[in-house]
Amino acid sequence: MREDLLKIIKHYGINAQQRQLAEEVFELQEAITTHELKNSVSYEIPLTEIVETKEHIAEEIADVMVMLNQFKDYYNIPGETLLVFMRGKIDRQLERIKNEVKE
């Protein structure tokens, strides 16, 4: 898969793929927002016209992950490095939550 992702990003270029990443993130945000609104608001139009399914959210997550993996591979960033950063960010946020509860 790595070779395929590198082929794609090298073909379109970094700038084009940055724009594509932004578009994919927006589409994911839109899918999540629509899904959550559907669950919290009563509509007069048929839900089938506005419902974004979890499958659609999964597809948009996959699109974002494909784009992120292109950049990860292009810049030769090991997955282990990302996991270290992710763990640190998760731990920091959990600490913030813990401190919020104390206040």
N, C-alpha and C positions, 0 to 999 in steps of 0.2 A: 504494500500500500504506500510506503514511503516514497518509492520511485514515482508512483502515479501522482502523488500530491506535489512532489517537486516538479514534475513535468507540467502540471497545471499552472502552478505559481510562476514558473519561469516563462511559460508561454504568454500569460496575460500580463505579467509584471507586478511588482510590489504595489504600485499606486492603484492599479485597477483592482487588485485583490483587497486592498484596504477599503476601497469603496464598496466592494462586494461584501466584505465582512460587516460593514456598517449596515448595509441593506438587510443582511441575514439576521443581525441582532434586532433590527427594527421589526422584522417579520415575526420573530420569536416573541418579542414584547407584545406585539399586536395580537398574536394567537393566545397568549396567556391572559391578556387584559380582556379580550372578548369572552374567553372561557369563564373567567371569574365574574364578569358582569352578568353573564347568562345565569350564573348560580346565585346571584344576589339581588337581581332586579326582575320585576314582573313586566313582561312586554305584551303589547297588544298585537304585535305581528307574530306569525308562527315562528317558534324557536328554530325550526329547521332552516330558516333563512339566515340566522345569525350565529348559530351554535358552532363554535370551534371545538372539535373533539380532542381528547387526549392524544389520539393518533396524530392529529395535525401538530400538536405541540411537540410530540416526539420527533416528527419529521423536521420541524424547525430547529430543535435542539441538535439533531444530526447535521443539519446544514451549517450551523454555527461551529460545531465541533470539527467538521471537515475543514472549514476556513481556518480555525485556530491551529489545527494540525499542519496545515500548509505552512503557516508562519513558524511553528515549532520546528518543523523539518528544514525549512529554508534557512533559519538561523542556527540550525544544528543544536537545539536545546534538548538535553536529555530529559526523558520523562521523570527520572528520579529528581532532577533539579526542580521541576514543576511541583512534584509532590512535597518537597521540602518547603517551598514557598507557600503552597496551599495549606499545609499543616500549620505553619506559622500564622497565616491569616485567619484560619479557623480558630486556632487557640486564642488569638488576640480578640476576636469577636466574642467568643465565649466568655472571656474575662470581662469584656465590656458589659455583657448581659448580666453576669454575676454582680458587677458593681452597680448596675441599674436597680437590681432587686434590693440591694442593701440600702439604697437611698430612699 
